[in-house]
Amino acid sequence: MIAVVFMAGCSKSDNPDQKPPEHDVYLNTNVGSTWTYHEDNSSSGTTVGSDYTLTSTNTDTSIGSKIYHIFSYSYGGSQYQNLSEHDYYQFDSIPGSGGITLERLYLKDNALEGTSWSQDLSLKIPNLPIPIPLKISNTIAEKGITRTVKGIAYADVIHVSSSLSSALITSGFTTSIDSYFAPKYGLIENTTKVDLNFMGLVQKVDLTTQLVSATLK
């Protein structure tokens, strides 16, 4: 449960060879591109650091009505990403949910600052008698900012603030999730903090993930 975590009109040109300007893309699917991240996990009260690398493969796959590009993790497993015009999707299998998968819309690159969107799902949690309704809410908190991560300054960054909520859990559930995306690089930083205490289910998540370096093809 916890792991879950746009066209402007243009006029015709007199020059047939002139192309309209391309917008910044916050995803790189070029084969062989790599991203090395450092993660600090303080969920247990003691911070444990680790590093991993994400690599763009030469493989795409069809999921539902979309084509997803596959990235591989250095520790095993894959990440699935799709860009549909200005909307960015990640396909996730949610641990501990009884096999539930989610096509998560995590970024709208041409949405105005303050724009919000949400997704609803129902989770079957082990040891709980009923499915848990869950809402993922996202807001473009900042746009066009400069963000320095691990000593590297990134321009035109989009900051997405997200939260989890449930109509069934009226207390004992707090979340704070902030993600920063840079053109061409994609995710450069994420902080996820979740505290849950519901019907004997107690979970705490305190993660910070930062991009250390990237080799873009």
Secondary structure, DSSP 8 states (H G I E B T S, - for coil): -TT----------S-TT--------S----TT-EEEEEEEE-TTSS-EEEEEEEEEEEEEEEETTEEEEEEEETTS-EEEEEEETTEEEEEEE-TTSSS-EEEEEEEETT--TT-EEEEEEEE--TT-SS-EEEEEEEEEEEEEEEEEETTEEEEEEEEEEEEEE-SS--SSEEEEEEEEEETTTEEEEEEEEEEEEETTEEEEEEEEEEEEEEE--
